[in-house]
Amino acid sequence: MSPLKLVPAAAALTMLVACASDYHYSKLDGRRYHVAAIDTYPLIVSKVDGQSTMPGSPALVEPGARTVVVQTFPDKLHRFGEERTINLDVKPCTYYYLVAVKPTAIATDYTVKIDYEEPVPGCTPPAAK
């Protein structure tokens, strides 16, 4: 059997195991949810609690107090993006869209805000104790 034919089966098995477990993850994403807002810009979520994340995909995180490092994208005027560290109280089973709020597109100073939050599909929050 070709290794490429095993990929869908492995993905299905992973999803099945995730659904059967008591894992209550949340996601942090640097993409803008509201793309019409002219003062917001996408971010790179580069670290969560000191651990590097996978660039270009949402970071899976455990609920609770988290220290998140974000970075703006480089542009024609700035070779490197500007980093910021924020503290975020992550709720269980929540998808967060984080954005940079800047006065102009070429400004380097920015603040980080939650653009939107929504439930993670298929995730069940832990039962209250």
URFENDA-V639291 format. One record per residue. N is the residue number from 1. PSI is psi in degrees with one decimal (999 if undefined). OMEGA is omega as a letter, one per 40 degrees, with the letter a starting at -180 (999 if undefined). Layout:
n={N N}
psi={PSI PSI}
omega={OMEGA OMEGA}
This chain:
n={1 2 3 4 5 6 7 8 9 10 11 12 13 14 15 16 17 18 19 20 21 22 23 24 25 26 27 28 29 30 31 32 33 34 35 36 37 38 39 40 41 42 43 44 45 46 47 48 49 50 51 52 53 54 55 56 57 58 59 60 61 62 63 64 65 66 67 68 69 70 71 72 73 74 75 76 77 78 79 80 81 82 83 84 85 86 87 88 89 90 91 92 93 94 95 96 97 98 99 100 101 102 103 104 105 106 107 108 109 110 111 112 113 114 115 116 117 118 119 120 121 122 123 124 125 126 127 128 129}
psi={137.6 141.0 -29.7 -27.5 -19.5 -20.3 -50.2 -37.3 -40.8 -39.6 -42.3 -41.4 -42.0 -43.7 -38.5 -44.5 -41.4 -38.7 -33.2 -15.2 172.8 37.5 122.4 69.6 163.3 169.4 142.9 126.5 137.5 3.0 149.5 137.8 -47.2 94.9 -12.4 -16.2 116.1 -12.5 9.2 150.0 149.7 158.8 165.0 122.0 102.9 -30.4 147.5 119.7 39.7 -5.4 130.0 150.1 168.8 117.6 139.8 -2.8 154.4 144.0 127.1 127.8 152.5 149.2 156.6 -173.1 124.4 145.1 117.7 130.6 123.8 161.5 141.2 161.9 144.3 153.5 -170.2 -28.5 -20.8 116.7 -34.6 149.5 157.1 132.9 147.7 147.0 128.8 154.9 132.5 128.4 101.2 125.4 152.3 145.0 40.3 135.8 117.5 131.7 114.2 139.7 160.6 135.7 117.7 148.6 -31.2 164.1 -28.0 -0.9 145.0 -26.5 137.2 164.0 156.2 134.1 159.5 114.3 -37.7 150.6 141.8 161.7 145.2 122.7 133.6 -1.7 135.0 120.2 151.6 150.4 141.3 141.2 999}
omega={a i i i i a i i i i i i i i i i i i a a i a a a i a i a i i i i i a a a a a i a a a i i a i i a i a i i i a i i a i i a i i i i a i a i i a i i i i a a a a i i i i i i i i a i a i i i a i a i a i i i a i i a a i i a i i a i i a a i a i i a i i i i i i i a 999}
